């Protein structure tokens, strides 16, 4: 892990390299978040479908 106290001591090339590394990490995290959100959305829809299959007939039936 990088120590922020070293920022004033780094040369411009080192700062550029650090910025590039950080941008790469951010992009990787963004891709992971997109993947996880898609998985959550898929599972949410699947759960809703299963709930309709399981509970739909009972809630739609008429009971006097």
Secondary structure, DSSP 8 states (H G I E B T S, - for coil): ---GGGGGGS-HHHHHHHHHHHHHHHHHHHHHHHHHHHHHHHHHHHHHHHHHHHHHHHHHS---
